[in-house]
Amino acid sequence: MTKAEIVTEIANKTGIEKVAVQAVVESFMETVKDTMVSGENVYLRGFGSFIIKERAEKTGRNISKNTTIIIPAHNIPAFKPAKTFVNEVKGNVK
């Protein structure tokens, strides 16, 4: 499902204009991104958490040049679904 499809679905369910729904969806995504960039996690009870995972420094290999490289420690964004979310998705698997 794309962002446009999400906007259409919400507009159809709520009766709110697509333009307003799109502004809210984009604002939500921007707020989540800005919060995570500032180093904080975002918790949405019953849905899940947008968290920052820390990756340690590690040694990698460039197989085309047969050399080792050091990959520095870094942070990556991740999503951890709530247990209720996971259980609902598991229940729909056939």
N, C-alpha and C positions, 0 to 999 in steps of 0.2 A: 504494500500500500504506500502510495506516495503522499507527500505533504498536500498536494492539491486534492487528492482523494479524501484525505482526513478532513480538510476544510469543507469539502462538499458534504461529507457525511454529517459533520457537526451542524452545518447550516440546515440540512434537511431535518435533523432530529430536533433542533431548537427553534427553527423559524427565524433565526437571526441572519442578516445579510452576509453573503460570502466575504465581502470586503472587511466587515467588522470581525468575522471569525478569523480571517487570515491575519489581521493585525494582532489579534490576541495570541494566536498560535506562534507567530514570529516573535512576539514579545516574550512569550514563555521560553522559547528556545534561546533567545538572546540572554535572558535572565539566568537560565541554567548555565550557559556558556560563561558569562561574566563571573558568576559565583565560583565556578570551578577554576577559572583562570586566576582568581584571587586566592585560591588554595582551600576553599571550603567545599564540603560535600553537600548534596541536595537530597533531602529525604521526603518522599511522598508516601505517606502511610497507606498501605493496602495496594500500592502499585509497585514501588521499588525505590532504589537509591542510585543516584548518579554519584559515583565515588572516584577518587583519585588514587590510582595504584602506583606504588613506587617500584621501579625496576632497578635492581642493583647493577653495578658495573660488571661487564662480562667480556670474555674473549670470544671473538668470532673469527671466521675464516673467509677470505676471499678466494673461492676455489678456482676462479679463472686465472689469478696471478699466483696462487698457492702461497699466500701470505696470511699472517694473523693480524687482526686489528682489534683494538680495544673499543668496545661500545660503552660509552660513559653512562653513568646512572642517570635515569630520567623518570619523569612522571607521565602516565597515560590515563585518559579518561576511561571509565568503565561503567556498565550498568549492572546492578544486582537486583533481580526481580524479587518482590515480596513473596513469602511462602504461599499466600492465598493466590497470587498471580500464577505461580508455578503449578500449583495444584489444579487450577482451572484449565491451564494449557495441557497438563498431563491427562486430565479427564477427557479431553477432546481428541486424544490420539487414538487411532484405530489400529 
